[in-house]
Amino acid sequence: MRISVVQNAVGRFDGEGGLEEIWGYLYDDSERSEAEDDLKRSEATLRAFVDAIPESALLVERDGTILAANEVIGQRMGIPVGDLIGKHIEEVFPPDVADSRKEQFVAVVATGEPTLFEDVRGCRNIANHIYPIFDPQGRVARMAFLGIDITHRKEIEHSLREANRKLTLLGRITRHDILNQITGMYGIISLIQDDLPENAKLKKYFAYLGNAAKTIHRHIDFTEDFFHMGEKPPAWQNMRKVIERASDHAHLHGMQFTVDTGEVAVFADPMLEKVFFNLFDNSVEHGERVSEIAVSFCDDGGWGVLVVEDDGIGIGDDAKEAVFHQSFGRNSGYGLFLVKEILDLTGITIRETGREGQGAQFEIRIPPGKWRAGDAAASA
């Protein structure tokens, strides 16, 4: 077995300078030597790990002095990594970039929270992440900085936005032109029907054409709604306000309408109002004898549950899932299909739980974290 030793020796000489004896000692230094080797291996591993990061990486003191850097940032800045170590960020970054970094460093030191911000350097877009490193007393002593080049992602996002803008414009123009033609069809069909005798066989054919035009109109309206679904990011929405707006548009005249949700806000697509409008419209259109619609809310083990129910003819067991399928029903069938698609965007589910002959009942389940109650909901 090989061990590492430390040797100390002292010679004793006679009056003429001749060596008479040697005094000294040896001791086993293996533990310290192994610890030193482990530290070197650890440093080499860390260095390799940092250099393997395909983006800019820095380790800085809280005052902005650079302690470590990887090869990527050296290449991007055109400065050897060794020349970065020990320098202050003001010495290596352009003034505007250095000032921005200093502001972010001060904020991280003050809050102890990581931060993310983007900036532009030359023609490159950079996403900057700063993570605090704490000393034993819990104070921010150092910060790890990672700069990720997101230029390509930004270019793709720009291209997608442009493509969506053009598709939106094309869709709107197309829908507008089609609806203009349908409006003309309505007028011509009406004029022809007025000129036909009441018992004319052709009258029922023109009635069929009128209904076909209305169906096309509904299809176009659906494409407009479906196109806007997911167009804007989800947001917190006050349920009572959303439901009341939907009921105003659904023409529930002569029906008893009650809302018992309390102050609840839901994180959902901005088209959430369309969900309730279509549920109310479904009751009016298909419930046949509906005289009452009620909306309620409860907490079911952390899940929020919204229930929309009516006292109409209800939905048969064989149709409870099918009602959410595209083109189910007597008309276009798009209403409940759209409802499910809008809710799916934020992980909210819907199912029909009523009893045939006693009324339809739609149960909307909202995952924990996607709803809140009380004062926070009232301001949504």
C-alpha positions as CSV (number, residue, x, y, z in Angstrom):
1,M,0.0,0.0,0.0
2,R,1.3,3.4,-0.9
3,I,0.9,6.3,1.5
4,S,1.7,10.0,1.4
5,V,4.2,11.2,4.0
6,V,5.7,14.5,5.1
7,Q,9.4,14.4,6.1
8,N,11.3,16.9,8.2
9,A,15.0,16.5,8.8
10,V,17.8,18.5,10.6
11,G,21.5,17.7,10.4
12,R,23.9,18.1,13.3
13,F,27.5,19.0,12.4
14,D,30.8,18.9,14.2
15,G,33.1,21.9,14.7
16,E,34.7,21.3,11.3
17,G,31.4,21.3,9.6
18,G,31.2,17.5,9.2
19,L,27.7,15.9,9.4
20,E,27.5,13.8,12.5
21,E,23.9,12.8,12.5
22,I,20.5,13.6,11.2
23,W,17.4,14.3,13.3
24,G,14.0,14.3,11.8
25,Y,10.6,12.8,11.6
26,L,8.1,11.3,9.1
27,Y,4.3,11.4,9.5
28,D,1.4,10.0,7.4
29,D,-0.1,12.8,5.3
30,S,-2.4,10.5,3.3
31,E,-5.6,12.0,4.6
32,R,-4.7,15.6,3.8
33,S,-3.3,14.5,0.4
34,E,-6.4,12.6,-0.5
35,A,-8.6,15.5,0.5
36,E,-6.5,17.8,-1.7
37,D,-6.8,15.4,-4.6
38,D,-10.6,15.1,-4.1
39,L,-10.8,18.9,-4.1
40,K,-8.9,19.1,-7.3
41,R,-11.1,16.5,-8.9
42,S,-14.1,18.3,-7.7
43,E,-12.9,21.6,-9.1
44,A,-12.1,19.9,-12.4
45,T,-15.6,18.3,-12.5
46,L,-17.3,21.6,-11.7
47,R,-15.2,23.3,-14.3
48,A,-16.1,20.7,-16.9
49,F,-19.8,21.0,-15.9
50,V,-19.8,24.8,-16.2
51,D,-18.0,24.7,-19.6
52,A,-20.5,22.1,-20.8
53,I,-23.4,24.5,-20.3
54,P,-24.2,25.7,-23.8
55,E,-25.1,29.2,-22.7
56,S,-23.3,32.0,-20.9
57,A,-22.6,31.3,-17.2
58,L,-21.1,33.5,-14.5
59,L,-20.6,33.3,-10.7
60,V,-20.3,36.8,-9.2
61,E,-19.9,38.3,-5.7
62,R,-22.8,40.4,-4.4
63,D,-20.8,43.5,-5.4
64,G,-20.5,42.3,-9.1
65,T,-17.0,40.9,-9.0
66,I,-16.7,37.9,-11.3
67,L,-15.5,34.7,-9.5
68,A,-16.0,32.2,-12.3
69,A,-17.1,32.1,-16.0
70,N,-17.5,29.5,-18.7
71,E,-16.0,29.3,-22.1
72,V,-19.3,30.3,-23.8
73,I,-19.5,33.8,-22.3
74,G,-15.8,34.2,-23.0
75,Q,-16.4,33.4,-26.7
76,R,-19.5,35.7,-26.9
77,M,-17.7,38.6,-25.4
78,G,-14.4,37.9,-27.2
79,I,-12.5,37.8,-23.9
80,P,-10.4,34.9,-22.6
81,V,-12.1,33.3,-19.5
82,G,-9.0,33.9,-17.4
83,D,-9.1,37.6,-18.1
84,L,-12.7,37.8,-16.8
85,I,-12.0,36.3,-13.4
86,G,-11.5,38.9,-10.7
87,K,-12.9,41.7,-12.9
88,H,-16.0,43.8,-12.0
89,I,-18.9,43.6,-14.4
90,E,-18.4,47.3,-15.2
91,E,-15.0,46.4,-16.6
92,V,-16.2,43.8,-19.0
93,F,-19.7,44.7,-20.0
94,P,-20.8,47.8,-22.0
95,P,-22.0,50.6,-19.7
96,D,-25.7,50.1,-20.5
97,V,-25.5,46.3,-19.9
98,A,-23.4,46.7,-16.8
99,D,-26.0,49.2,-15.3
100,S,-28.8,46.8,-16.1
101,R,-27.0,43.9,-14.4
102,K,-26.2,46.0,-11.3
103,E,-29.8,46.9,-10.9
104,Q,-30.8,43.3,-11.1
105,F,-28.1,42.2,-8.7
106,V,-29.2,44.8,-6.1
107,A,-32.8,43.5,-6.4
108,V,-31.7,39.9,-5.9
109,V,-29.6,40.8,-2.9
110,A,-32.5,42.8,-1.4
111,T,-35.2,40.2,-1.9
112,G,-33.3,36.9,-1.9
113,E,-35.4,35.8,-4.8
114,P,-34.2,34.7,-8.3
115,T,-35.1,36.9,-11.2
116,L,-35.6,36.6,-15.0
117,F,-35.4,39.4,-17.5
118,E,-34.7,39.8,-21.2
119,D,-32.5,42.3,-23.1
120,V,-31.0,42.8,-26.5
121,R,-27.3,42.8,-27.1
122,G,-26.4,43.8,-30.7
123,C,-28.8,41.7,-32.8
124,R,-29.2,38.9,-30.2
125,N,-32.1,38.4,-27.7
126,I,-30.9,37.2,-24.3
127,A,-33.0,35.7,-21.5
128,N,-31.1,36.3,-18.2
129,H,-31.6,34.2,-15.1
130,I,-30.0,35.3,-11.8
131,Y,-30.1,32.9,-8.8
132,P,-29.0,33.9,-5.2
133,I,-26.5,31.8,-3.3
134,F,-26.7,32.2,0.5
135,D,-24.1,32.2,3.3
136,P,-24.6,30.3,6.6
137,Q,-26.4,33.3,8.0
138,G,-29.0,33.3,5.2
139,R,-27.7,36.4,3.4
140,V,-27.1,36.6,-0.3
141,A,-23.3,36.2,-0.7
142,R,-23.0,35.3,-4.4
143,M,-25.1,35.0,-7.5
144,A,-25.2,32.5,-10.3
145,F,-25.9,34.2,-13.7
146,L,-27.1,32.4,-16.8
147,G,-27.7,34.1,-20.1
148,I,-29.6,32.1,-22.7
149,D,-29.6,33.2,-26.3
150,I,-33.3,33.2,-27.4
151,T,-32.9,34.9,-30.7
152,H,-34.0,31.9,-32.7
153,R,-37.1,31.5,-30.5
154,K,-38.0,35.1,-30.9
155,E,-37.7,34.8,-34.7
156,I,-40.0,31.8,-34.6
157,E,-42.5,33.7,-32.4
158,H,-42.4,36.7,-34.7
159,S,-43.0,34.4,-37.7
160,L,-45.9,32.7,-35.9
161,R,-47.4,36.0,-35.0
162,E,-47.2,37.2,-38.6
163,A,-48.7,34.0,-39.9
164,N,-51.5,34.2,-37.3
165,R,-52.1,37.9,-38.2
166,K,-52.4,37.0,-41.9
167,L,-54.7,34.0,-41.2
168,T,-56.8,36.2,-38.9
169,L,-57.2,38.8,-41.6
170,L,-58.0,36.2,-44.2
171,G,-60.5,34.6,-42.0
172,R,-62.2,37.8,-41.2
173,I,-62.4,38.9,-44.8
174,T,-63.7,35.5,-45.8
175,R,-66.3,35.4,-43.1
176,H,-67.4,38.9,-43.9
177,D,-67.8,38.1,-47.6
178,I,-69.7,34.9,-46.9
179,L,-72.1,36.6,-44.5
180,N,-72.8,39.3,-47.0
181,Q,-73.7,36.7,-49.6
182,I,-75.9,34.9,-47.0
183,T,-77.7,38.2,-46.2
184,G,-78.4,38.6,-49.9
185,M,-79.7,35.0,-50.0
186,Y,-82.1,35.8,-47.1
187,G,-83.5,38.8,-49.0
188,I,-84.0,37.0,-52.3
189,I,-85.6,33.9,-50.6
190,S,-87.9,36.2,-48.7
191,L,-88.9,38.1,-51.8
192,I,-89.6,34.9,-53.8
193,Q,-91.7,33.4,-50.9
194,D,-93.8,36.6,-50.7
195,D,-94.6,36.3,-54.4
196,L,-95.6,32.6,-54.2
197,P,-99.2,31.5,-53.4
198,E,-99.6,30.0,-49.9
199,N,-100.2,26.6,-51.2
200,A,-97.5,26.6,-53.8
201,K,-95.3,23.5,-53.7
202,L,-92.2,25.6,-54.2
203,K,-92.8,27.5,-51.0
204,K,-91.5,24.6,-48.8
205,Y,-88.4,24.3,-51.0
206,F,-87.6,27.9,-50.4
207,A,-88.3,27.4,-46.7
208,Y,-85.7,24.6,-46.8
209,L,-83.2,27.0,-48.6
210,G,-83.8,29.6,-45.9
211,N,-83.0,27.0,-43.1
212,A,-79.9,25.9,-45.0
213,A,-78.7,29.5,-45.1
214,K,-79.3,29.9,-41.4
215,T,-77.3,26.7,-40.8
216,I,-74.4,28.1,-42.9
217,H,-74.7,31.3,-40.8
218,R,-74.4,29.3,-37.6
219,H,-71.3,27.5,-39.0
220,I,-69.7,30.8,-39.8
221,D,-70.5,32.1,-36.3
222,F,-68.9,29.0,-34.8
223,T,-65.7,29.4,-36.8
224,E,-65.4,33.0,-35.5
225,D,-65.7,31.8,-31.9
226,F,-63.4,28.8,-32.4
227,F,-60.8,30.9,-34.1
228,H,-60.6,33.3,-31.1
229,M,-60.4,30.4,-28.6
230,G,-56.9,30.5,-27.0
231,E,-56.1,33.7,-28.8
232,K,-55.4,35.5,-25.5
233,P,-53.8,34.2,-22.4
234,P,-56.0,32.8,-19.5
235,A,-57.0,35.3,-16.8
236,W,-58.8,35.4,-13.4
237,Q,-62.5,36.1,-14.0
238,N,-65.2,36.7,-11.5
239,M,-67.9,34.0,-12.0
240,R,-70.9,36.0,-10.9
241,K,-70.1,38.8,-13.4
242,V,-69.3,36.4,-16.2
243,I,-72.6,34.4,-15.6
244,E,-74.7,37.6,-15.4
245,R,-73.3,38.9,-18.7
246,A,-73.9,35.5,-20.3
247,S,-77.5,35.4,-19.1
248,D,-78.2,38.9,-20.4
249,H,-77.2,37.8,-23.9
250,A,-79.0,34.4,-23.7
251,H,-82.6,36.0,-23.7
252,L,-83.9,34.1,-20.7
253,H,-87.1,36.2,-20.7
254,G,-89.9,34.7,-18.6
255,M,-87.6,32.2,-16.9
256,Q,-86.5,32.2,-13.3
257,F,-82.8,32.6,-13.2
258,T,-80.7,32.2,-10.0
259,V,-77.0,32.5,-9.3
260,D,-75.6,31.1,-6.0
261,T,-71.9,31.1,-6.5
262,G,-70.7,33.7,-4.0
263,E,-67.5,35.6,-4.9
264,V,-65.5,33.1,-6.8
265,A,-62.9,33.7,-9.5
266,V,-61.7,31.1,-12.0
267,F,-58.5,31.1,-14.1
268,A,-59.8,30.4,-17.6
269,D,-59.7,31.5,-21.2
270,P,-61.2,34.9,-21.8
271,M,-64.0,33.2,-23.8
272,L,-65.4,31.8,-20.5
273,E,-68.6,33.9,-21.0
274,K,-69.3,31.8,-24.2
275,V,-69.3,28.7,-22.0
276,F,-72.2,29.9,-19.9
277,F,-74.0,31.5,-22.9
278,N,-74.0,28.2,-24.8
279,L,-75.1,26.3,-21.7
280,F,-78.1,28.7,-21.2
281,D,-78.8,28.7,-24.9
282,N,-78.8,24.9,-24.9
283,S,-81.4,24.9,-22.2
284,V,-83.6,27.3,-24.1
285,E,-83.2,25.6,-27.4
286,H,-83.5,21.9,-26.3
287,G,-85.1,21.9,-22.8
288,E,-88.5,22.4,-24.4
289,R,-90.3,23.2,-21.1
290,V,-87.6,25.0,-19.2
291,S,-88.9,27.6,-16.7
292,E,-85.9,27.8,-14.3
293,I,-82.1,27.8,-14.7
294,A,-79.9,27.8,-11.6
295,V,-76.1,28.2,-11.2
296,S,-74.3,27.2,-8.0
297,F,-70.8,26.6,-6.7
298,C,-69.2,24.4,-4.0
299,D,-65.7,23.3,-2.9
300,D,-65.2,19.6,-3.4
301,G,-62.0,18.7,-1.6
302,G,-60.0,21.5,-3.2
303,W,-61.7,21.2,-6.5
304,G,-64.2,24.0,-7.4
305,V,-67.5,22.7,-8.8
306,L,-69.9,24.9,-10.8
307,V,-73.3,23.4,-11.5
308,V,-75.6,24.7,-14.2
309,E,-79.1,23.0,-14.1
310,D,-82.5,23.5,-15.6
311,D,-86.0,21.9,-15.2
312,G,-86.5,20.9,-18.8
313,I,-86.8,17.4,-20.4
314,G,-83.2,16.5,-19.5
315,I,-80.7,14.4,-21.5
316,G,-80.8,10.6,-21.9
317,D,-78.0,8.4,-20.6
318,D,-77.0,7.4,-24.1
319,A,-76.4,11.0,-25.0
320,K,-74.6,12.4,-21.9
321,E,-71.2,12.2,-23.5
322,A,-72.3,12.6,-27.1
323,V,-73.7,16.0,-26.5
324,F,-70.1,17.4,-26.4
325,H,-69.2,15.9,-29.7
326,Q,-69.1,18.0,-32.9
327,S,-72.3,18.0,-34.9
328,F,-74.4,16.2,-32.3
329,G,-78.1,17.3,-32.2
330,R,-80.7,18.8,-34.3
331,N,-78.8,21.9,-35.3
332,S,-75.1,22.3,-35.8
333,G,-74.2,20.8,-32.4
334,Y,-71.3,23.2,-32.0
335,G,-72.5,24.9,-28.8
336,L,-71.5,22.2,-26.3
337,F,-68.5,21.1,-28.4
338,L,-67.2,24.7,-28.1
339,V,-68.0,24.7,-24.3
340,K,-65.8,21.7,-23.8
341,E,-63.0,23.0,-26.0
342,I,-62.8,26.3,-24.2
343,L,-62.7,24.7,-20.7
344,D,-60.1,22.2,-21.9
345,L,-57.6,25.0,-22.5
346,T,-57.1,25.4,-18.8
347,G,-57.7,21.9,-17.6
348,I,-61.3,22.4,-16.6
349,T,-63.7,19.5,-17.2
350,I,-67.4,19.3,-17.8
351,R,-69.9,16.5,-17.7
352,E,-73.7,16.1,-17.8
353,T,-75.1,14.6,-14.6
354,G,-78.9,15.3,-14.8
355,R,-81.7,12.8,-15.0
356,E,-83.8,12.4,-18.1
357,G,-87.3,13.9,-17.6
358,Q,-86.1,16.0,-14.6
359,G,-83.8,18.5,-16.3
360,A,-80.3,18.9,-17.6
361,Q,-77.4,19.4,-15.2
362,F,-73.9,20.3,-16.2
363,E,-71.1,19.9,-13.7
364,I,-67.9,22.0,-14.3
365,R,-64.9,20.9,-12.2
366,I,-62.1,23.3,-11.7
367,P,-58.7,22.0,-10.5
368,P,-57.1,23.3,-7.3
369,G,-55.1,26.5,-7.9
370,K,-57.4,27.4,-10.8
371,W,-60.1,29.0,-8.6
372,R,-60.2,31.3,-5.5
373,A,-62.9,32.7,-3.3
374,G,-63.5,35.7,-1.1
375,D,-62.0,39.2,-1.5
376,A,-59.4,38.0,-4.0
377,A,-62.3,36.8,-6.3
378,A,-64.4,40.0,-5.9
379,S,-61.7,42.1,-7.5
380,A,-61.3,39.8,-10.5
